[in-house]
């Protein structure tokens, strides 16, 4: 999927969920997406388990970004 198509898909999803419009480097993007974060992390973990015996290059879709988000969230929650 091209970057342009990806942004179009993100905007469709934002509109469907009444989040507004996606803007790169938006200062309130985290706040807009935060209500969906737990579900997104659970979905990513599920995909990670599904791709457990696959090479990373064959794990599409799939990333380990959720692990970074979990670590960073600890700092954000401590700050609030």
C-alpha positions in Angstrom: 0.0 0.0 0.0 1.4 3.4 -0.9 1.8 6.2 1.7 -1.0 8.1 -0.1 -3.4 5.1 0.1 -2.4 4.5 3.7 -3.3 8.1 4.7 -6.5 7.8 2.8 -7.4 4.6 4.7 -6.4 6.2 8.1 -8.7 9.2 7.3 -11.6 6.8 6.4 -11.1 5.1 9.8 -10.9 8.4 11.6 -14.1 9.6 9.9 -15.9 6.3 10.8 -14.9 6.7 14.4 -15.6 10.5 14.5 -12.0 11.3 15.4 -11.5 14.1 12.9 -8.8 14.2 10.2 -5.3 12.6 10.4 -2.5 15.2 10.3 1.1 14.1 10.5 2.8 15.4 13.7 -0.5 16.5 15.2 0.0 17.5 18.8 -3.2 15.8 20.0 -2.9 12.6 18.0 -2.1 10.5 21.1 -5.2 11.9 22.8 -7.4 11.1 19.8 -6.1 7.5 19.6 -5.7 6.7 23.3 -9.3 5.3 23.8 -8.4 2.6 21.2 -4.9 1.8 22.5 -5.8 -1.2 24.7 -7.7 -2.9 21.8 -4.9 -2.1 19.4 -2.3 -3.6 21.7 -4.4 -6.7 22.2 -4.8 -7.1 18.4 -1.1 -6.7 17.9 -0.3 -9.3 20.6 -2.8 -11.7 18.9 -1.0 -11.2 15.5 2.3 -11.7 17.2 1.2 -15.0 18.5 -0.3 -16.0 15.2 3.1 -15.2 13.5 5.1 -16.8 16.2 6.7 -19.5 14.0 7.1 -17.2 11.0 10.2 -15.2 9.9 9.7 -11.4 10.4 9.7 -11.0 6.6 6.7 -13.4 6.4 4.8 -11.7 9.3 2.6 -9.4 7.2 0.7 -7.8 8.9 2.7 -7.8 12.1 5.0 -5.6 14.1 6.5 -5.4 17.6 5.7 -1.7 18.0 3.2 -2.6 20.7 6.1 -3.5 23.0 7.5 0.0 22.6 4.1 1.5 23.2 3.6 -0.5 26.4 6.9 0.7 27.8 6.2 4.4 26.8 2.7 4.2 28.3 4.2 3.5 31.7 5.9 6.9 31.6 2.9 8.7 30.3 0.6 7.2 33.0 3.2 8.0 35.7 3.3 11.6 34.4 -0.5 12.0 34.8 
